[in-house]
Amino acid sequence: MKKVVAIDGPSGSGKTTIARLIALKLGFNYLDTGALYRAVALALRSRKIEPEDSDDILKNVLDKINVRFGNGKVFLDGRDVSEEIRSKEIDHYSSVFSTRKIVRDFLLGAQRNAALETDLVVEGRDTTTVIFPDAVKKIFLDASVEERARRRYIQFKIKGFDIDMEEARKGIIERDKRDSDRDIAPLKKAPGALVIDSSDLPIEKVEDRIIKFIKTDP
Ligand code: DC
């Protein structure tokens, strides 16, 4: 395994933005694991699979699909679905289907293989605890529910989705609960992780703190 910097944290805490910046600064590759879960949710939903469906039904789909992340984009069976996975529907179903062990097992190899040949900045829930527990540096990026809801609201509005602040807030609370309460790989802080609350911090400050932390020994 090459050098891995792993960034964990709840939905809307800014992991994706900061991971991209850090990867650029370090000259490392970048992996957005949430995008992989979203692509799987898209594959399942486009085949009308429901959250209550059995493992066998899910497996039948997972056996046939190919999900890949490269150059900041996610591909489902060779098709770039980076935009499609950012809908409200996929926001919801990626959180729901990511509670299924069969889905997590399906994506495990793809995530670990990303660090076989290149240094990597990886982000997503459980990347510091389950996927790369031996990462050289671990960061837990947090922000208040209000701030994360505000960011989500703005993101959706820019994309032209119909949403109000209360709906964005409820969505964040619901996903926090599901991501933290699930039995497998729940959201939690890894020992030794640098914890940053980005609620009132400009992105450059967050970036500075992380770069400083990465450059400290060991
Ligand atoms: O980070 P995101 O919002 O793009 O992730 C989408 C969903 O995927 C999120 O609700 C939780 C799930 N996820 C996960 O369970 N484990 C990861 N490593 C990344 C994402």
Residues whose N, C-alpha, C, O or C-beta is under 5 A from the ligand:
A	BS01	DC	S11 T33 G34 A35 Y37 D91 S94 S95 S98 G124 R125 D126 T127
